[in-house]
Amino acid sequence: MDPLIALFSEVLEVSAEDLSDESSPDSVEEWDSLAAMSLVSAIEMTFDVELSTGEMMKMNTIGIARQVLTEKGVTI
């Protein structure tokens, strides 16, 4: 399974089958501001990266989160 989708599924407590790179707070009811903070923390811990405020604000879809991590040298 895709590790980024798995992480979002676990933090948001939704089925991985319901998530894709296009998933966003607009399409996933559980993805609220509190969940977004939990996602940032989980992403930083899981992938051993430090995200800037700008990067955090930019990650409004799973696909953009994937792009940010790839730019940081993370292989997903």
PAGUTI-843540 format. One line per field, with one value per atom (N, C-alpha, C, CB): x, y, z; atom name; chain. Coordinates in Angstrom, 3 decimals. Glycine has a CB too. Layout:
px	(X,...)
py	(Y,...)
pz	(Z,...)
atom	(CA,...)
mol	(A,...)
END
This chain:
px	(0.842,0.000,0.888,-0.958,0.399,1.088,1.264,0.299,2.507,2.729,2.097,4.204,2.013,1.411,-0.106,1.761,-0.728,-2.175,-2.464,-2.695,-1.618,-1.806,-1.735,-0.752,-0.788,-0.648,-1.883,0.614,-2.342,-3.542,-4.749,-3.806,-4.851,-5.954,-5.958,-5.862,-4.780,-4.670,-5.007,-3.250,-4.423,-4.642,-6.093,-3.676,-6.630,-7.993,-9.060,-8.163,-8.612,-9.524,-10.578,-10.202,-10.102,-10.958,-10.299,-11.193,-11.078,-10.554,-9.583,-11.706,-8.466,-7.477,-8.095,-6.261,-9.068,-9.730,-10.484,-10.687,-10.826,-11.557,-10.629,-12.428,-9.311,-8.340,-7.564,-7.372,-7.143,-6.305,-5.459,-7.167,-4.594,-3.774,-4.626,-2.767,-5.854,-6.743,-7.506,-7.725,-7.434,-8.166,-7.685,-7.997,-8.654,-8.358,-9.348,-8.428,-9.152,-10.129,-11.538,-9.695,-11.642,-12.963,-13.667,-12.830,-12.887,-13.491,-13.492,-12.768,-12.777,-12.707,-13.186,-11.240,-14.383,-15.021,-14.158,-16.359,-13.428,-12.626,-11.369,-12.228,-11.009,-9.783,-10.078,-9.237,-10.134,-10.374,-9.053,-11.435,-9.104,-7.858,-7.084,-8.163,-7.776,-7.094,-6.432,-8.091,-7.140,-6.567,-5.358,-7.623,-5.408,-4.278,-3.026,-4.614,-3.179,-2.027,-1.498,-2.418,-2.382,-1.975,-1.276,-3.195,-1.769,-1.145,0.271,-1.972,0.475,1.816,2.767,1.784,2.331,3.161,3.480,2.462,2.478,2.682,3.609,1.338,3.441,4.305,5.752,3.831,5.951,7.315,7.961,7.310,7.212,7.770,7.993,6.848,7.023,7.087,8.186,5.760,8.317,9.260,10.534,8.593,10.672,11.871,12.242,13.042,11.257,11.470,10.971,10.743,11.400,10.898,10.229,12.046,8.970,8.209,8.147,6.794,8.335,8.195,6.712,8.937,6.405,5.013,4.448,4.900,5.233,4.789,4.462,5.838,5.310,5.065,3.804,6.267,3.612,2.413,1.156,2.467,1.195,0.040,-0.251,0.271,0.787,0.678,0.030,2.062,0.173,-0.246,-1.757,0.506,-2.526,-3.979,-4.574,-4.612,-3.718,-4.150,-3.057,-4.410,-3.406,-2.403,-1.330,-3.058,-1.720,-0.760,0.267,-1.487,-0.180,0.761,1.680,-0.003,1.142,1.986,3.059,1.128,2.675,3.619,4.705,2.877,4.295,5.232,6.219,4.471,5.721,6.586,7.603,5.743,7.152,8.064,9.092,7.282,8.671,9.597,10.667,8.838,10.252,11.208,12.219,10.468,11.823,12.723,13.586,11.915,13.463,14.286,13.692,15.588,12.422,11.761,11.241,10.599,11.541,11.041,9.766,12.114,8.682,7.394,6.903,6.337)
py	(-1.189,0.000,1.254,-0.003,2.278,3.563,4.099,4.581,4.340,4.761,6.111,4.825,7.022,8.328,8.203,9.342,7.438,7.187,6.472,6.341,5.507,4.770,5.710,3.659,6.651,7.604,8.493,8.466,9.034,9.878,9.083,10.464,7.823,6.957,6.759,5.601,6.512,6.274,7.537,5.791,8.668,9.907,10.385,11.009,10.306,10.799,9.776,11.192,8.539,7.448,7.241,7.729,7.174,6.855,5.723,8.114,5.048,3.934,4.451,3.150,3.743,4.110,4.076,3.165,3.207,3.111,4.389,1.930,5.183,6.432,7.613,6.736,7.375,8.456,8.311,8.485,9.458,9.484,10.748,9.432,10.928,12.140,13.396,12.068,13.263,14.415,14.726,14.171,13.849,14.075,15.348,12.877,16.090,17.374,17.603,18.538,18.676,18.979,19.187,20.225,19.585,19.784,18.465,20.597,17.402,16.122,15.082,15.563,15.365,14.427,15.163,13.863,14.809,15.511,15.521,14.871,14.427,14.304,15.176,12.855,15.729,16.526,17.967,16.443,18.230,19.585,20.183,19.590,21.357,22.033,21.249,23.434,20.607,19.799,18.580,19.350,17.952,16.808,17.245,16.156,18.441,18.944,19.050,20.319,19.497,19.591,18.194,20.331,17.250,15.870,15.268,15.011,15.598,15.096,15.617,15.489,16.906,17.488,16.773,19.013,16.595,15.924,14.495,15.919,13.774,12.388,12.311,11.729,13.237,13.263,13.519,14.346,14.490,14.812,13.627,16.039,12.958,11.816,10.615,11.426,10.302,9.112,9.211,8.888,10.378,10.531,11.273,11.260,11.560,12.191,13.470,11.209,14.374,15.663,16.774,15.717,17.973,19.151,20.029,19.921,20.345,21.133,22.593,20.563,23.498,24.926,25.276,25.799,26.418,26.867,26.959,28.230,27.475,27.582,26.233,28.269,25.247,23.896,23.311,22.978,23.541,23.041,23.645,23.354,24.952,25.650,25.202,27.162,24.831,24.434,23.057,24.430,22.200,20.806,20.652,19.936,21.090,20.992,19.832,22.291,18.977,17.686,16.663,17.770,15.404,14.361,14.431,12.950,14.729,14.827,15.931,15.062,17.069,18.167,17.777,19.487,17.074,16.583,15.652,15.843,14.796,13.879,14.671,12.930,15.729,16.566,17.253,17.616,17.806,18.476,17.485,19.088,16.282,15.272,14.844,14.053,14.684,14.312,15.387,14.092,16.659,17.765,17.762,19.100,17.163,17.063,15.799,17.078,15.056,13.864,12.594,14.082,12.639,11.445,10.613,11.827,9.328,8.408,7.762,7.320,7.967,7.407,6.452,8.529)
pz	(0.000,0.000,0.000,1.231,-0.621,-0.675,0.750,-1.558,1.184,2.571,2.915,2.842,1.959,2.246,2.386,1.135,1.503,1.617,2.933,0.410,3.296,4.550,5.746,4.689,5.724,6.825,6.925,6.637,5.801,5.808,6.278,4.408,5.839,6.244,7.757,5.530,8.313,9.760,10.552,10.119,10.175,10.932,10.802,10.446,9.600,9.373,9.750,7.922,10.013,10.362,9.282,11.705,8.036,6.897,6.115,5.987,5.326,4.531,3.475,3.863,3.328,2.312,0.915,2.378,0.711,-0.590,-0.942,-0.604,0.083,-0.134,-0.403,1.067,-0.378,-0.545,-1.850,0.636,-2.391,-3.586,-3.529,-4.901,-4.499,-4.525,-4.667,-5.666,-5.131,-5.276,-3.991,-6.404,-3.000,-1.743,-1.073,-0.785,-0.509,0.120,1.264,-0.922,2.036,3.092,2.533,3.864,1.275,0.667,0.361,-0.611,0.167,-0.213,0.908,-1.401,1.995,3.122,4.374,3.316,4.807,5.931,7.190,6.246,7.429,8.654,8.631,8.866,7.486,7.327,7.707,5.865,9.008,9.495,9.975,10.639,10.595,10.985,12.041,11.510,12.950,13.964,13.314,15.064,12.389,11.669,10.852,10.749,10.287,9.493,10.354,8.874,11.591,12.503,12.819,13.818,13.023,13.297,12.080,13.691,10.892,9.666,9.519,8.445,9.779,9.672,10.630,9.976,11.860,12.855,12.421,14.221,11.943,11.515,10.305,11.186,9.361,8.174,8.585,7.171,9.466,9.897,10.608,10.821,11.475,12.205,11.293,13.355,10.463,9.614,8.576,8.927,7.954,6.851,7.261,5.708,8.559,9.112,8.354,9.079,8.256,7.598,8.518,6.214,8.222,8.919,7.877,9.675,8.111,7.152,7.589,6.989,6.640,6.934,6.984,5.869,7.541,7.591,6.183,8.307,5.248,3.864,3.251,3.040,3.522,3.005,3.619,3.288,4.915,5.586,4.969,7.089,4.727,4.174,2.736,4.217,2.034,0.623,0.463,-0.028,1.465,1.336,1.536,2.344,0.540,0.663,-0.148,0.224,-0.666,-1.215,-0.883,-2.786,-0.946,-0.705,-1.784,-0.678,-3.003,-4.098,-3.881,-5.396,-3.360,-3.083,-1.927,-2.749,-0.925,0.173,-0.393,1.253,-1.337,-1.979,-2.717,-2.962,-3.423,-4.168,-3.220,-4.996,-2.115,-1.132,-0.577,0.023,-0.237,0.311,-0.719,0.801,-1.969,-3.037,-3.208,-4.364,-3.155,-3.270,-2.126,-3.300,-0.984,0.170,0.109,1.471,-0.979,-1.151,-0.593,-0.529,-0.188,0.345,-0.819,1.320,-0.789,-1.811,-1.282,-2.183,-2.007,-1.571,-2.636,-1.305)
atom	(N,CA,C,CB,N,CA,C,CB,N,CA,C,CB,N,CA,C,CB,N,CA,C,CB,N,CA,C,CB,N,CA,C,CB,N,CA,C,CB,N,CA,C,CB,N,CA,C,CB,N,CA,C,CB,N,CA,C,CB,N,CA,C,CB,N,CA,C,CB,N,CA,C,CB,N,CA,C,CB,N,CA,C,CB,N,CA,C,CB,N,CA,C,CB,N,CA,C,CB,N,CA,C,CB,N,CA,C,CB,N,CA,C,CB,N,CA,C,CB,N,CA,C,CB,N,CA,C,CB,N,CA,C,CB,N,CA,C,CB,N,CA,C,CB,N,CA,C,CB,N,CA,C,CB,N,CA,C,CB,N,CA,C,CB,N,CA,C,CB,N,CA,C,CB,N,CA,C,CB,N,CA,C,CB,N,CA,C,CB,N,CA,C,CB,N,CA,C,CB,N,CA,C,CB,N,CA,C,CB,N,CA,C,CB,N,CA,C,CB,N,CA,C,CB,N,CA,C,CB,N,CA,C,CB,N,CA,C,CB,N,CA,C,CB,N,CA,C,CB,N,CA,C,CB,N,CA,C,CB,N,CA,C,CB,N,CA,C,CB,N,CA,C,CB,N,CA,C,CB,N,CA,C,CB,N,CA,C,CB,N,CA,C,CB,N,CA,C,CB,N,CA,C,CB,N,CA,C,CB,N,CA,C,CB,N,CA,C,CB,N,CA,C,CB,N,CA,C,CB,N,CA,C,CB,N,CA,C,CB,N,CA,C,CB,N,CA,C,CB,N,CA,C,CB,N,CA,C,CB,N,CA,C,CB,N,CA,C,CB,N,CA,C,CB,N,CA,C,CB)
mol	(A,A,A,A,A,A,A,A,A,A,A,A,A,A,A,A,A,A,A,A,A,A,A,A,A,A,A,A,A,A,A,A,A,A,A,A,A,A,A,A,A,A,A,A,A,A,A,A,A,A,A,A,A,A,A,A,A,A,A,A,A,A,A,A,A,A,A,A,A,A,A,A,A,A,A,A,A,A,A,A,A,A,A,A,A,A,A,A,A,A,A,A,A,A,A,A,A,A,A,A,A,A,A,A,A,A,A,A,A,A,A,A,A,A,A,A,A,A,A,A,A,A,A,A,A,A,A,A,A,A,A,A,A,A,A,A,A,A,A,A,A,A,A,A,A,A,A,A,A,A,A,A,A,A,A,A,A,A,A,A,A,A,A,A,A,A,A,A,A,A,A,A,A,A,A,A,A,A,A,A,A,A,A,A,A,A,A,A,A,A,A,A,A,A,A,A,A,A,A,A,A,A,A,A,A,A,A,A,A,A,A,A,A,A,A,A,A,A,A,A,A,A,A,A,A,A,A,A,A,A,A,A,A,A,A,A,A,A,A,A,A,A,A,A,A,A,A,A,A,A,A,A,A,A,A,A,A,A,A,A,A,A,A,A,A,A,A,A,A,A,A,A,A,A,A,A,A,A,A,A,A,A,A,A,A,A,A,A,A,A,A,A,A,A,A,A,A,A,A,A,A,A,A,A)
END
